[in-house]
């Protein structure tokens, strides 16, 4: 702590330049996470086509919304001819889940000199994959290298996923059922494996277990559309209480 | 009535007003919420737990109330491959790649088994 206070005026880049950190981030995304997020969002292109949109709107939805569930909701609701107010509201509710992700990741990214506009821009790229990988990778990266690393990582993820959205748009309906099921299975298996790998402290494990166990109950009893937010608050707070009572305040 | 969605400016208005902005709102608000918190704040420990539970819930929902091709498979054919994938994860020293490979092989096999 005192070390960082003394060093706060000196750039802490850990011996690399900014652009080297950017490419390090880009490269680590290419080595796996990009492929996973791209494959798991292939289906979005097909949904956009079914809803009657052109391919450029399908690709733009990935770049602008950058949230699989919200995109699925958007194209699904337009196809079902829901009213615009209902569409906007349900998308907004599904994206409340970004709040804990952005709030927990940003303090790792910023330095004292980081501009507000940079943070607003960075927040746009935070979605499940970038959050989970960021929480794991950023602590090991020199303070001033984190933002360029994050941007390199996110740009590659969003670029690969834009291409897969286009691919899905072209390929819709061509895949056999078993392979289509495999595409849809990509998110659950990747998310759960990443969460377990990230869960180094008891608190993370309790939160993970409670989230899985409580999901059927919140889906049945929480207000429609808000069940995930209720689940996060109940499961996360429950895990926090358990961790505190079992392991003490140090948690 | 919805005007045509396949050409002109209207689809862009729809995407930005009813897709992008309602979602982006929360990310922007969160930047201001995160302003006063430092990396080691006790609040962040709780917030991380909330985000973790929420994401675990996303996985459970994707498998318990699935869409499309996943919905064609019975519950055992959705949960089984997840369990096999996680077994591979631990066998191969916490490898996410092994989990995906084994899980995918299992679910695609299950898909062919169910489809006949």
Boltz contact constraints between the chains, C-beta under 6 A:
constraints:
  - contact:
      token1: [A, 52]
      token2: [B, 5]
      max_distance: 6.0
  - contact:
      token1: [A, 52]
      token2: [B, 6]
      max_distance: 6.0
  - contact:
      token1: [A, 53]
      token2: [B, 5]
      max_distance: 6.0
  - contact:
      token1: [A, 53]
      token2: [B, 11]
      max_distance: 6.0
  - contact:
      token1: [A, 54]
      token2: [B, 6]
      max_distance: 6.0
  - contact:
      token1: [A, 57]
      token2: [B, 11]
      max_distance: 6.0
  - contact:
      token1: [A, 57]
      token2: [B, 15]
      max_distance: 6.0
  - contact:
      token1: [A, 64]
      token2: [B, 20]
      max_distance: 6.0
  - contact:
      token1: [A, 65]
      token2: [B, 19]
      max_distance: 6.0
  - contact:
      token1: [A, 65]
      token2: [B, 20]
      max_distance: 6.0
  - contact:
      token1: [A, 65]
      token2: [B, 23]
      max_distance: 6.0
  - contact:
      token1: [A, 67]
      token2: [B, 23]
      max_distance: 6.0
  - contact:
      token1: [A, 70]
      token2: [B, 23]
      max_distance: 6.0
  - contact:
      token1: [A, 74]
      token2: [B, 19]
      max_distance: 6.0
  - contact:
      token1: [A, 84]
      token2: [B, 18]
      max_distance: 6.0
  - contact:
      token1: [A, 87]
      token2: [B, 18]
      max_distance: 6.0
  - contact:
      token1: [A, 88]
      token2: [B, 18]
      max_distance: 6.0
  - contact:
      token1: [A, 88]
      token2: [B, 22]
      max_distance: 6.0
  - contact:
      token1: [A, 91]
      token2: [B, 22]
      max_distance: 6.0
  - contact:
      token1: [A, 91]
      token2: [B, 23]
      max_distance: 6.0
  - contact:
      token1: [A, 92]
      token2: [B, 22]
      max_distance: 6.0
  - contact:
      token1: [A, 95]
      token2: [B, 23]
      max_distance: 6.0
  - contact:
      token1: [A, 95]
      token2: [B, 26]
      max_distance: 6.0
  - contact:
      token1: [A, 96]
      token2: [B, 26]
      max_distance: 6.0
  - contact:
      token1: [A, 97]
      token2: [B, 54]
      max_distance: 6.0
  - contact:
      token1: [A, 98]
      token2: [B, 26]
      max_distance: 6.0
  - contact:
      token1: [A, 98]
      token2: [B, 27]
      max_distance: 6.0
  - contact:
      token1: [A, 99]
      token2: [B, 26]
      max_distance: 6.0
  - contact:
      token1: [A, 99]
      token2: [B, 30]
      max_distance: 6.0
  - contact:
      token1: [A, 100]
      token2: [B, 47]
      max_distance: 6.0
  - contact:
      token1: [A, 100]
      token2: [B, 50]
      max_distance: 6.0
  - contact:
      token1: [A, 100]
      token2: [B, 51]
      max_distance: 6.0
  - contact:
      token1: [A, 101]
      token2: [B, 51]
      max_distance: 6.0
  - contact:
      token1: [A, 102]
      token2: [B, 27]
      max_distance: 6.0
  - contact:
      token1: [A, 102]
      token2: [B, 30]
      max_distance: 6.0
  - contact:
      token1: [A, 103]
      token2: [B, 30]
      max_distance: 6.0
  - contact:
      token1: [A, 103]
      token2: [B, 33]
      max_distance: 6.0
  - contact:
      token1: [A, 103]
      token2: [B, 34]
      max_distance: 6.0
  - contact:
      token1: [A, 103]
      token2: [B, 47]
      max_distance: 6.0
  - contact:
      token1: [A, 104]
      token2: [B, 44]
      max_distance: 6.0
  - contact:
      token1: [A, 104]
      token2: [B, 47]
      max_distance: 6.0
  - contact:
      token1: [A, 104]
      token2: [B, 48]
      max_distance: 6.0
  - contact:
      token1: [A, 104]
      token2: [B, 51]
      max_distance: 6.0
  - contact:
      token1: [A, 106]
      token2: [B, 34]
      max_distance: 6.0
  - contact:
      token1: [A, 107]
      token2: [B, 34]
      max_distance: 6.0
  - contact:
      token1: [A, 107]
      token2: [B, 37]
      max_distance: 6.0
  - contact:
      token1: [A, 107]
      token2: [B, 38]
      max_distance: 6.0
  - contact:
      token1: [A, 107]
      token2: [B, 39]
      max_distance: 6.0
  - contact:
      token1: [A, 108]
      token2: [B, 39]
      max_distance: 6.0
  - contact:
      token1: [A, 119]
      token2: [B, 31]
      max_distance: 6.0
  - contact:
      token1: [A, 120]
      token2: [B, 28]
      max_distance: 6.0
  - contact:
      token1: [A, 120]
      token2: [B, 31]
      max_distance: 6.0
  - contact:
      token1: [A, 123]
      token2: [B, 27]
      max_distance: 6.0
  - contact:
      token1: [A, 123]
      token2: [B, 31]
      max_distance: 6.0
  - contact:
      token1: [A, 124]
      token2: [B, 27]
      max_distance: 6.0
  - contact:
      token1: [A, 177]
      token2: [B, 69]
      max_distance: 6.0
  - contact:
      token1: [A, 177]
      token2: [B, 72]
      max_distance: 6.0
  - contact:
      token1: [A, 177]
      token2: [B, 111]
      max_distance: 6.0
  - contact:
      token1: [A, 177]
      token2: [B, 115]
      max_distance: 6.0
  - contact:
      token1: [A, 178]
      token2: [B, 108]
      max_distance: 6.0
  - contact:
      token1: [A, 178]
      token2: [B, 111]
      max_distance: 6.0
  - contact:
      token1: [A, 178]
      token2: [B, 112]
      max_distance: 6.0
  - contact:
      token1: [A, 180]
      token2: [B, 69]
      max_distance: 6.0
  - contact:
      token1: [A, 181]
      token2: [B, 69]
      max_distance: 6.0
  - contact:
      token1: [A, 181]
      token2: [B, 70]
      max_distance: 6.0
  - contact:
      token1: [A, 181]
      token2: [B, 73]
      max_distance: 6.0
  - contact:
      token1: [A, 181]
      token2: [B, 107]
      max_distance: 6.0
  - contact:
      token1: [A, 181]
      token2: [B, 111]
      max_distance: 6.0
  - contact:
      token1: [A, 182]
      token2: [B, 104]
      max_distance: 6.0
  - contact:
      token1: [A, 182]
      token2: [B, 107]
      max_distance: 6.0
  - contact:
      token1: [A, 182]
      token2: [B, 108]
      max_distance: 6.0
  - contact:
      token1: [A, 184]
      token2: [B, 68]
      max_distance: 6.0
  - contact:
      token1: [A, 184]
      token2: [B, 69]
      max_distance: 6.0
  - contact:
      token1: [A, 184]
      token2: [B, 70]
      max_distance: 6.0
  - contact:
      token1: [A, 185]
      token2: [B, 107]
      max_distance: 6.0
  - contact:
      token1: [A, 188]
      token2: [B, 59]
      max_distance: 6.0
  - contact:
      token1: [A, 188]
      token2: [B, 62]
      max_distance: 6.0
  - contact:
      token1: [A, 188]
      token2: [B, 63]
      max_distance: 6.0
  - contact:
      token1: [A, 189]
      token2: [B, 85]
      max_distance: 6.0
  - contact:
      token1: [A, 189]
      token2: [B, 99]
      max_distance: 6.0
  - contact:
      token1: [A, 189]
      token2: [B, 100]
      max_distance: 6.0
  - contact:
      token1: [A, 189]
      token2: [B, 103]
      max_distance: 6.0
  - contact:
      token1: [A, 191]
      token2: [B, 55]
      max_distance: 6.0
  - contact:
      token1: [A, 191]
      token2: [B, 59]
      max_distance: 6.0
  - contact:
      token1: [A, 192]
      token2: [B, 59]
      max_distance: 6.0
  - contact:
      token1: [A, 193]
      token2: [B, 89]
      max_distance: 6.0
  - contact:
      token1: [A, 193]
      token2: [B, 96]
      max_distance: 6.0
  - contact:
      token1: [A, 193]
      token2: [B, 99]
      max_distance: 6.0
  - contact:
      token1: [A, 194]
      token2: [B, 96]
      max_distance: 6.0
  - contact:
      token1: [A, 197]
      token2: [B, 94]
      max_distance: 6.0
  - contact:
      token1: [A, 197]
      token2: [B, 96]
      max_distance: 6.0
  - contact:
      token1: [A, 203]
      token2: [B, 49]
      max_distance: 6.0
  - contact:
      token1: [A, 204]
      token2: [B, 52]
      max_distance: 6.0
  - contact:
      token1: [A, 207]
      token2: [B, 49]
      max_distance: 6.0
  - contact:
      token1: [A, 207]
      token2: [B, 52]
      max_distance: 6.0
  - contact:
      token1: [A, 207]
      token2: [B, 53]
      max_distance: 6.0
  - contact:
      token1: [A, 208]
      token2: [B, 52]
      max_distance: 6.0
  - contact:
      token1: [A, 208]
      token2: [B, 56]
      max_distance: 6.0
  - contact:
      token1: [A, 210]
      token2: [B, 53]
      max_distance: 6.0
  - contact:
      token1: [A, 211]
      token2: [B, 53]
      max_distance: 6.0
  - contact:
      token1: [A, 211]
      token2: [B, 56]
      max_distance: 6.0
  - contact:
      token1: [A, 211]
      token2: [B, 57]
      max_distance: 6.0
  - contact:
      token1: [A, 212]
      token2: [B, 56]
      max_distance: 6.0
  - contact:
      token1: [A, 212]
      token2: [B, 60]
      max_distance: 6.0
  - contact:
      token1: [A, 215]
      token2: [B, 57]
      max_distance: 6.0
  - contact:
      token1: [A, 215]
      token2: [B, 60]
      max_distance: 6.0
  - contact:
      token1: [A, 215]
      token2: [B, 61]
      max_distance: 6.0
  - contact:
      token1: [A, 228]
      token2: [B, 54]
      max_distance: 6.0
  - contact:
      token1: [A, 228]
      token2: [B, 57]
      max_distance: 6.0
  - contact:
      token1: [A, 231]
      token2: [B, 57]
      max_distance: 6.0
  - contact:
      token1: [A, 232]
      token2: [B, 50]
      max_distance: 6.0
  - contact:
      token1: [A, 232]
      token2: [B, 53]
      max_distance: 6.0
  - contact:
      token1: [A, 232]
      token2: [B, 54]
      max_distance: 6.0
  - contact:
      token1: [A, 233]
      token2: [B, 50]
      max_distance: 6.0
  - contact:
      token1: [A, 235]
      token2: [B, 53]
      max_distance: 6.0
  - contact:
      token1: [A, 236]
      token2: [B, 49]
      max_distance: 6.0
  - contact:
      token1: [A, 236]
      token2: [B, 50]
      max_distance: 6.0
  - contact:
      token1: [A, 236]
      token2: [B, 53]
      max_distance: 6.0
  - contact:
      token1: [A, 239]
      token2: [B, 49]
      max_distance: 6.0
  - contact:
      token1: [A, 240]
      token2: [B, 46]
      max_distance: 6.0
  - contact:
      token1: [A, 240]
      token2: [B, 49]
      max_distance: 6.0
